Amino acid sequence: QVQLVESGGGLVQPGGSLRLSCVASTSIFRTYVMGWYRQAPGKQRELVANIGVGGRTNYADSVKDRLTISRDNAKNTVYLQMNSLKPEDTAVYYCSARLPFEATNYWGQGTQVTVST
């Protein structure tokens, strides 16, 4: 069992930046594939980005060149740096953790990001 706690969400104007953080309660954090998903009102949860145990990253086309995922294994933390934010980025952002080759995803409680004037 892994517990995930997100932070860093909030209200930002279009074009602004936020950095989300997610701390995982596991002694083997470095073995997990970490990801960020988001869910907007009335829409399905979608993958934003993930980062493998070796640091390889994968992004949704809609966020490439604007959002950056990174991890600090010494701090059991995964980050999502969000730049040039758009109103369509408004959603609840969820952190996820999964062991490679396993189907089970652990989820955080989510953090709200609102991009608006």
C-alpha positions in Angstrom: 0.0 0.0 0.0 1.3 3.4 -1.0 -0.1 6.7 0.3 0.3 9.8 -2.0 -0.2 13.4 -0.9 -0.4 16.1 -3.5 0.1 19.8 -2.9 0.7 23.0 -4.9 -2.6 23.5 -6.7 -4.5 26.8 -6.8 -5.8 29.7 -8.9 -3.6 31.1 -11.6 -4.1 33.5 -14.5 -3.7 32.3 -18.1 0.0 32.2 -19.0 1.0 31.7 -15.4 2.9 28.8 -13.7 2.4 26.3 -10.9 4.4 23.5 -9.5 2.6 20.4 -8.1 4.3 18.1 -5.7 3.4 14.6 -4.6 5.1 12.8 -1.7 4.9 9.0 -1.5 4.9 6.9 1.7 7.1 4.0 0.6 10.7 3.0 1.2 10.9 1.7 -2.4 9.8 4.9 -4.2 12.5 4.5 -6.8 10.9 1.3 -8.1 7.5 2.9 -8.9 6.4 4.4 -12.2 5.0 7.8 -11.2 2.4 9.8 -13.0 0.1 12.8 -13.0 -3.5 12.6 -14.3 -6.3 15.2 -14.4 -10.0 15.2 -14.5 -12.0 18.2 -15.6 -15.8 18.5 -14.8 -17.8 16.2 -16.9 -14.8 14.5 -18.5 -12.9 11.3 -17.9 -9.6 11.2 -16.0 -6.7 11.5 -18.5 -3.0 10.9 -18.3 -1.0 14.2 -18.3 2.5 12.7 -17.9 4.4 9.9 -16.3 8.0 9.1 -15.5 9.6 5.6 -15.3 12.1 4.2 -12.8 14.9 5.2 -15.1 13.6 8.7 -15.6 12.1 8.2 -19.1 9.1 10.6 -19.5 5.9 10.5 -21.5 3.5 13.4 -22.1 0.0 13.9 -23.4 0.2 15.9 -26.7 -1.9 18.7 -25.2 0.8 19.5 -22.5 4.1 18.9 -24.4 6.5 21.8 -24.1 4.5 23.4 -21.3 4.4 20.8 -18.5 7.4 18.9 -17.1 7.4 15.9 -14.8 10.4 15.1 -12.7 11.2 12.9 -9.6 13.5 13.1 -6.6 14.0 9.6 -5.3 15.8 10.9 -2.2 12.7 12.8 -1.2 10.1 10.3 -2.4 8.6 13.1 -4.4 7.4 13.6 -8.0 6.8 17.1 -9.4 4.8 18.6 -12.2 6.1 22.0 -13.3 3.3 23.7 -15.3 4.1 26.7 -17.4 2.1 28.8 -19.9 -1.1 27.5 -18.3 -4.4 27.7 -20.3 -8.0 27.7 -19.1 -8.4 24.2 -20.6 -5.8 23.0 -18.0 -8.4 23.6 -15.3 -9.0 20.3 -13.5 -8.3 18.2 -10.4 -4.8 16.8 -10.7 -4.1 13.4 -9.3 -0.7 11.7 -8.5 -0.4 8.0 -9.3 2.1 5.3 -8.5 2.4 1.9 -10.1 4.9 -0.9 -10.0 6.2 -1.8 -13.5 4.3 -4.7 -15.1 1.5 -4.4 -12.6 -2.0 -3.0 -13.3 -2.8 -1.5 -9.9 -2.5 2.2 -9.6 -2.3 4.0 -6.3 -3.9 7.5 -6.2 -3.6 10.6 -4.2 -6.6 12.7 -3.1 -6.2 15.2 -5.9 -5.4 18.9 -6.0 -7.5 21.6 -7.8 -5.8 23.7 -10.5 -7.9 26.6 -11.8 -6.7 28.7 -14.7 -8.9 31.8 -15.0 -8.8 35.6 -15.1 
